Amino acid sequence: MPWQSPTLNQLAEQIRADMRGRLPEARPALRRALLRVIADVDAGAVHGLYGYLAWLAKQLIIDTAEEEWLERWASIWGIRRQGAVAAAGEILLTGTAGAQLLEGAELEHDSGVIVTLDVTVTLDGQGEATAAVTASEAGADGNLAAGETLRLVRAASGIDGEAMVGAEGLTGGADREDDERLRARLLDRIQRQPHGGNEADYVAWALEAHPDVTRAWVTPHQPDVGEVTVRFVCDDLADIIPTVEVVDAVQAHIDEERPVTARGFYAIAPDAAPLDFQIRLTPDTAEARQRVTDALDDYLAQAAEPNGTLYREPLSGVIFVAAGESRHEMPEPAADVTHTANQIAVLGTITWL
């Protein structure tokens, strides 16, 4: 049976009972007795030791270890926590033709995010230029949508004070890897030993290349014999399809790790294939609709994969469980849905009938 640490009151009573056994004339149960005070003090100290041992027991097992101990366990297997990554992208500068903005110039967003110019830029004859920038601080906060406005921290001659984030946005920024993701990578490393570049190795390399990567699939001998293609997604982001910055990070990291004998390697972001639904719930409530939506989204995040098939029966089963006491009909999809090698299903539009 599992060990149950005694409570503080139980410890105090055990100590008082021990005192009575050793000193028959003693009365440690009396409220103002000195021995009662000593028993309570000792019980408090022992209770603290039990608490420390309970905490220590968790650190000795990988799946319950906390931050510092988890990192220590991971280091034994050569796994390091992924640090935060700075967002990057392009912005559009305007001003007087021929004006320059020097490398290192800073621009600030209303949210407080500051980006710096990667290289010196000269405006063209129309007084415009596209400039590469990188967020000054690493983290997901540095990701900015296309069209957002940035303002020069220090005025520059001939350069307008405001710039606009380019069409691709500032992307690739990610926060420091959390404990649960580090733990999952460590357990996967223990359960799947490296094999010099097999399928599991490529998946592991993709997951450790960037904090946003959550799932990866390996296709050997594609696009040619001896070459490898890895597709991957970022489930924790609003758009699971990885950005150019994330793809480049995975490509660079796996190029460093993969066997030199491999003919070629390609990191690819799959195309999103929205999966639309028509659903009728009976009874139909807002709460049931939300449960169904969340459940379908969660199911696709686990079951959808490139070159895979989503079967109609499990999809209907997800709706049945999520809807609770409701009955349902699902006219669409009317059959199993199969995707190509470069497609991955994402939740599309749900039409409630």
Order of alpha helices (4+ residues) and beta strands (2+ residues): alpha-alpha-alpha-beta-beta-beta-beta-beta-beta-beta-beta-alpha-alpha-beta-beta-alpha-beta-beta-alpha-beta-alpha-beta-beta-beta
